[in-house]
Amino acid sequence: MDQEILYKQIIEEWELENVPEDDRTEILEEIAKTIHTQFLLDAYNVCGEENFKALEASVNMGNEFYETTLKHTIPNYEEIFQRAKEKVYISFKKQAHLS
């Protein structure tokens, strides 16, 4: 998924439109890191240790090779990513309501 499109979606979903741009950029970076971490955890659970190690190794070989390996190893990786994004969003909303 295109990173710029993803950021626009997160800004809308998380209602960050009125946050000053510098703060919004910082928030988006933290959200992206958290979603990425959740995605990696979920991907590991789906593909197992051996395939995950191959996926990790492919990162060092460039984006195209990584994407090809990702598509081969986890054909439904986009669904897993969307679920990871949703998990992070739900967790954030729960925490915001507890504050």
Backbone as a chain_set.jsonl record, in Angstrom:
{"seq": "MDQEILYKQIIEEWELENVPEDDRTEILEEIAKTIHTQFLLDAYNVCGEENFKALEASVNMGNEFYETTLKHTIPNYEEIFQRAKEKVYISFKKQAHLS", "coords": {"N": [[0.843, -1.177, 0.0], [0.475, 2.218, -0.755], [2.408, 4.604, 0.904], [1.77, 7.327, 1.299], [-0.988, 7.389, 0.815], [-1.815, 5.716, 2.868], [-1.064, 7.276, 5.126], [-2.835, 9.444, 4.784], [-5.262, 8.119, 5.158], [-5.014, 7.338, 7.837], [-4.856, 9.834, 9.092], [-7.459, 10.755, 8.661], [-9.044, 8.651, 9.84], [-8.144, 8.681, 12.492], [-8.748, 11.149, 13.208], [-7.021, 13.441, 12.942], [-6.816, 15.776, 11.558], [-6.902, 18.454, 12.456], [-4.683, 18.762, 14.001], [-1.593, 20.368, 14.622], [0.814, 20.512, 11.973], [3.561, 19.701, 12.446], [3.331, 18.28, 14.877], [1.489, 16.379, 14.054], [2.952, 14.975, 12.145], [4.872, 13.761, 13.77], [3.199, 12.187, 15.382], [2.071, 10.52, 13.412], [4.348, 9.11, 12.593], [4.913, 7.624, 14.909], [2.556, 6.122, 15.108], [2.759, 4.673, 12.719], [5.066, 3.132, 13.241], [4.102, 1.572, 15.343], [1.975, 0.186, 14.138], [3.45, -1.207, 12.215], [5.023, -2.848, 13.853], [2.998, -4.411, 15.057], [2.017, -5.639, 12.742], [4.263, -7.174, 11.999], [4.391, -8.953, 14.165], [1.944, -10.304, 13.837], [2.343, -11.335, 11.265], [4.45, -13.071, 11.727], [3.152, -14.967, 13.314], [1.47, -16.043, 11.415], [3.105, -17.056, 9.303], [5.17, -18.503, 10.486], [8.324, -19.377, 12.083], [10.549, -20.107, 10.373], [9.838, -19.219, 7.726], [9.451, -16.566, 8.349], [12.009, -15.73, 9.028], [13.209, -15.89, 6.516], [11.781, -13.91, 5.25], [12.602, -11.682, 6.746], [15.317, -11.654, 6.018], [15.069, -10.971, 3.372], [14.584, -8.267, 3.406], [16.988, -6.896, 3.368], [17.687, -7.069, 0.759], [16.505, -5.254, -0.851], [13.588, -3.271, -1.734], [11.861, -4.287, -3.802], [12.496, -7.03, -3.929], [11.877, -7.744, -1.317], [9.081, -7.199, -1.284], [8.195, -9.068, -3.174], [8.915, -11.449, -1.9], [7.36, -11.207, 0.393], [4.747, -11.273, -0.706], [4.79, -13.858, -1.711], [5.293, -15.419, 0.565], [3.278, -14.665, 2.378], [0.416, -14.55, 1.146], [-1.951, -13.148, 1.723], [-1.149, -10.759, 2.871], [-1.918, -8.066, 2.863], [-4.436, -8.057, 4.047], [-3.713, -8.895, 6.6], [-2.156, -6.743, 7.325], [-4.113, -4.71, 7.38], [-5.71, -5.641, 9.473], [-3.859, -5.468, 11.555], [-3.509, -2.704, 11.634], [-6.075, -1.988, 12.412], [-6.219, -3.203, 14.949], [-4.342, -1.673, 16.37], [-5.56, 0.822, 16.226], [-7.992, 0.364, 17.626], [-6.962, -0.268, 20.15], [-5.725, 2.162, 20.771], [-7.97, 3.847, 20.882], [-9.332, 2.701, 23.047], [-7.499, 3.243, 25.11], [-7.573, 6.026, 25.035], [-10.129, 6.524, 25.942], [-9.928, 5.633, 28.5], [-8.358, 7.47, 29.681]], "CA": [[0.0, 0.0, 0.0], [1.205, 3.469, -0.871], [2.571, 5.222, 2.224], [1.052, 8.591, 1.356], [-2.414, 7.053, 0.947], [-1.979, 5.201, 4.221], [-1.028, 8.399, 6.059], [-4.086, 10.187, 4.639], [-6.306, 7.315, 5.8], [-4.823, 7.409, 9.288], [-5.229, 11.192, 9.513], [-8.92, 10.797, 8.705], [-9.567, 7.684, 10.81], [-7.75, 9.039, 13.837], [-9.207, 12.531, 13.389], [-5.827, 14.253, 13.19], [-6.813, 16.868, 10.6], [-6.704, 19.748, 13.107], [-3.441, 18.743, 14.774], [-0.531, 21.081, 13.903], [1.525, 19.602, 11.071], [4.741, 19.108, 13.088], [2.852, 17.28, 15.83], [0.831, 15.316, 13.295], [4.013, 14.158, 11.552], [5.44, 12.95, 14.855], [2.171, 11.2, 15.753], [1.977, 9.552, 12.315], [5.535, 8.248, 12.643], [4.73, 6.684, 16.019], [1.474, 5.208, 14.725], [3.309, 3.788, 11.686], [5.956, 2.171, 13.908], [3.28, 0.653, 16.13], [1.275, -0.692, 13.188], [4.46, -2.083, 11.624], [5.362, -3.859, 14.865], [1.856, -5.331, 15.161], [2.007, -6.418, 11.509], [5.328, -8.176, 12.067], [3.97, -9.991, 15.118], [0.893, -11.086, 13.204], [2.948, -12.051, 10.141], [5.211, -14.18, 12.316], [2.186, -15.987, 13.726], [0.886, -16.648, 10.22], [4.032, -17.794, 8.44], [6.094, -19.336, 11.247], [9.679, -18.88, 12.288], [11.437, -20.297, 9.219], [9.442, -18.292, 6.66], [9.645, -15.194, 8.823], [13.448, -15.452, 8.896], [13.448, -15.636, 5.09], [11.195, -12.601, 4.991], [13.529, -10.706, 7.342], [16.535, -11.617, 5.204], [14.77, -10.329, 2.095], [14.575, -6.812, 3.606], [18.313, -6.391, 3.001], [17.893, -7.234, -0.681], [15.78, -4.212, -1.571], [12.129, -3.26, -1.601], [11.192, -5.17, -4.768], [12.698, -8.42, -3.502], [11.096, -7.905, -0.089], [7.666, -7.265, -1.643], [7.972, -10.358, -3.841], [8.988, -12.479, -0.858], [6.184, -11.017, 1.241], [3.578, -11.777, -1.445], [4.915, -15.319, -1.823], [5.236, -16.024, 1.902], [1.985, -14.358, 3.008], [-0.407, -14.012, 0.056], [-2.981, -12.228, 2.231], [-0.456, -9.818, 3.755], [-2.657, -6.804, 2.964], [-5.471, -8.28, 5.062], [-3.03, -8.936, 7.889], [-1.786, -5.366, 7.623], [-5.325, -3.971, 7.742], [-6.095, -6.092, 10.827], [-2.88, -4.883, 12.485], [-3.864, -1.286, 11.734], [-7.31, -1.908, 13.194], [-5.884, -3.531, 16.34], [-3.678, -0.516, 16.959], [-6.573, 1.871, 16.344], [-8.9, -0.006, 18.721], [-6.205, -0.135, 21.392], [-5.573, 3.594, 21.002], [-9.273, 4.395, 21.285], [-9.594, 2.227, 24.413], [-6.632, 3.993, 25.999], [-8.038, 7.406, 25.059], [-11.338, 6.568, 26.755], [-9.549, 5.372, 29.887], [-7.638, 8.659, 30.19]], "C": [[0.888, 1.24, 0.0], [1.231, 4.19, 0.481], [1.795, 6.529, 2.351], [-0.456, 8.36, 1.523], [-2.699, 6.559, 2.353], [-1.995, 6.329, 5.243], [-2.315, 9.216, 5.994], [-5.239, 9.437, 5.319], [-6.21, 7.419, 7.321], [-5.222, 8.79, 9.809], [-6.745, 11.297, 9.636], [-9.478, 9.899, 9.807], [-9.301, 8.109, 12.247], [-8.092, 10.485, 14.166], [-8.064, 13.472, 13.763], [-5.754, 15.481, 12.284], [-6.457, 18.206, 11.241], [-5.456, 19.819, 13.987], [-2.379, 19.49, 13.97], [0.369, 20.097, 13.148], [2.752, 18.945, 11.704], [4.339, 18.005, 14.067], [2.236, 16.092, 15.106], [1.869, 14.389, 12.671], [4.619, 13.23, 12.59], [4.466, 11.839, 15.261], [2.076, 10.114, 14.677], [3.168, 8.595, 12.307], [5.404, 7.205, 13.746], [3.637, 5.655, 15.708], [2.002, 4.198, 13.708], [4.218, 2.732, 12.299], [5.146, 1.12, 14.669], [2.535, -0.322, 15.224], [2.264, -1.68, 12.579], [4.842, -3.201, 12.594], [4.244, -4.882, 14.998], [1.774, -6.219, 13.92], [3.064, -7.525, 11.556], [4.984, -9.306, 13.029], [2.915, -10.905, 14.501], [1.439, -11.915, 12.045], [3.733, -13.262, 10.645], [4.269, -15.313, 12.705], [1.575, -16.719, 12.537], [1.883, -17.542, 9.493], [5.026, -18.679, 9.189], [7.517, -18.813, 11.219], [10.555, -18.96, 11.04], [11.107, -19.314, 8.084], [9.647, -16.843, 7.076], [11.12, -14.801, 8.726], [13.805, -15.157, 7.443], [12.918, -14.256, 4.708], [12.104, -11.49, 5.531], [14.785, -10.542, 6.492], [16.286, -10.866, 3.89], [14.755, -8.803, 2.197], [15.889, -6.206, 3.129], [18.581, -6.444, 1.503], [17.102, -6.231, -1.511], [14.275, -4.38, -1.487], [11.426, -4.227, -2.54], [11.303, -6.627, -4.34], [11.878, -8.706, -2.24], [9.609, -8.059, -0.417], [7.317, -8.592, -2.303], [7.964, -11.484, -2.814], [7.766, -12.411, 0.045], [4.944, -11.593, 0.568], [3.598, -13.299, -1.553], [4.705, -16.008, -0.469], [3.868, -15.853, 2.545], [1.087, -13.727, 1.935], [-1.463, -12.994, 0.517], [-2.379, -11.165, 3.162], [-1.199, -8.494, 3.9], [-3.773, -6.91, 3.998], [-4.855, -8.265, 6.459], [-2.623, -7.522, 8.298], [-3.004, -4.564, 8.076], [-5.807, -4.359, 9.143], [-5.143, -5.517, 11.87], [-3.198, -3.412, 12.708], [-5.105, -1.117, 12.607], [-7.059, -2.212, 14.678], [-5.262, -2.331, 17.053], [-4.689, 0.602, 17.187], [-7.509, 1.588, 17.518], [-8.207, 0.159, 20.064], [-6.036, 1.337, 21.759], [-6.875, 4.193, 21.523], [-9.621, 3.956, 22.705], [-8.774, 3.028, 25.423], [-7.105, 5.444, 26.138], [-9.276, 7.535, 25.94], [-11.035, 6.325, 28.233], [-8.886, 6.6, 30.529], [-8.59, 9.702, 30.707]], "O": [[1.917, 1.289, 0.674], [0.192, 4.362, 1.119], [1.222, 6.807, 3.405], [-1.114, 9.063, 2.289], [-3.702, 6.934, 2.96], [-2.845, 6.343, 6.133], [-2.833, 9.638, 7.028], [-6.085, 10.046, 5.973], [-7.224, 7.572, 8.003], [-5.859, 8.897, 10.857], [-7.255, 11.862, 10.603], [-10.295, 10.341, 10.615], [-10.147, 7.916, 13.121], [-7.777, 10.986, 15.246], [-8.129, 14.197, 14.756], [-4.726, 16.158, 12.25], [-5.77, 19.016, 10.619], [-5.212, 20.832, 14.643], [-2.265, 19.278, 12.763], [0.647, 18.998, 13.626], [2.966, 17.747, 11.519], [4.936, 16.928, 14.081], [2.436, 14.941, 15.496], [1.698, 13.17, 12.664], [4.851, 12.052, 12.32], [4.869, 10.693, 15.458], [2.007, 8.927, 14.996], [3.008, 7.403, 12.042], [5.742, 6.039, 13.546], [3.781, 4.47, 16.009], [1.726, 3.003, 13.819], [4.152, 1.562, 11.921], [5.468, -0.068, 14.64], [2.472, -1.517, 15.51], [1.952, -2.863, 12.44], [4.966, -4.36, 12.198], [4.505, -6.084, 15.045], [1.495, -7.413, 14.029], [2.791, -8.67, 11.195], [5.25, -10.474, 12.746], [2.987, -12.127, 14.628], [1.043, -13.066, 11.862], [3.68, -14.34, 10.053], [4.558, -16.483, 12.452], [1.206, -17.887, 12.648], [1.547, -18.662, 9.107], [5.665, -19.531, 8.572], [7.862, -17.927, 10.437], [11.228, -17.991, 10.69], [12.0, -18.657, 7.55], [9.978, -15.993, 6.249], [11.439, -13.664, 8.379], [14.616, -14.272, 7.171], [13.543, -13.531, 3.934], [12.341, -10.487, 4.858], [15.257, -9.426, 6.275], [17.183, -10.209, 3.363], [14.897, -8.116, 1.185], [15.898, -5.119, 2.55], [19.591, -5.922, 1.032], [17.037, -6.346, -2.735], [13.758, -5.463, -1.212], [10.495, -4.919, -2.129], [10.322, -7.369, -4.383], [11.266, -9.767, -2.111], [8.949, -8.951, 0.115], [6.268, -9.173, -2.026], [7.107, -12.367, -2.857], [7.205, -13.44, 0.418], [4.176, -12.319, 1.198], [2.554, -13.948, -1.492], [4.032, -17.034, -0.373], [3.353, -16.774, 3.179], [1.01, -12.502, 1.834], [-1.818, -12.084, -0.232], [-3.022, -10.728, 4.117], [-1.121, -7.86, 4.953], [-4.027, -5.961, 4.741], [-5.418, -7.684, 7.386], [-2.731, -7.149, 9.466], [-2.927, -3.82, 9.054], [-6.259, -3.505, 9.907], [-5.575, -5.121, 12.953], [-3.162, -2.929, 13.84], [-5.172, -0.211, 13.438], [-7.621, -1.554, 15.554], [-5.614, -2.018, 18.19], [-4.67, 1.255, 18.231], [-7.787, 2.482, 18.317], [-8.802, 0.671, 21.012], [-6.185, 1.714, 22.921], [-6.875, 4.955, 22.491], [-10.149, 4.749, 23.485], [-9.287, 3.441, 26.463], [-7.044, 6.02, 27.224], [-9.452, 8.55, 26.613], [-11.787, 6.754, 29.109], [-8.861, 6.744, 31.751], [-8.157, 10.758, 31.168]]}, "num_chains": 1, "name": "protein.A"}
